[in-house]
């Protein structure tokens, strides 16, 4: 088995930081009526949403190996589901905000509703990060000592597909 460079930990911290900070900026911009923070929040959220896509894709790639770690399946499944839900929600919310921004209707109640959904995305980011941390700290996923101990048979089946609607394969 070859141990190539795992890009997931290198990429994942960008959307985490960008999405969290964008929600703080949007909160200041919306509640404090500060246009500058609204622009920064929009930019950070959009970049965070875009960078969440390769984060999910690299996570799916890594999951193909880490699912062989004994006892990891349930935590891995939760992390995969939360990560995919986060990326989809962030991209969808970015598209919606872009629409309202270009129509010049991102004001009043629309801003407050958006902020509630953005806070929801931030909660998903936190939950996904927490479950990812459990994969590393509780199961050793992605750490070289653990990965070297795995015995993967060439005819070993691929990871069992999930039954939820957030299938990310």
Secondary structure, 3 states (H helix, E strand, C coil): CCCCCCCHHHHHHHHHHHHHHHHHHHHHHHHCCCHHHHHHHHHHHHHHHHHHHHHHHHHHHHHHHHCCCCCCHHHHHHHHHHHHHHHHHHHHHHHHHHHHHHCCCCCHHHHHHHHHHHHHHHHHHHHHHHHHHHHHHHHCCCCHHHHHHCCCCCCCCCCCCCCCCCCCC
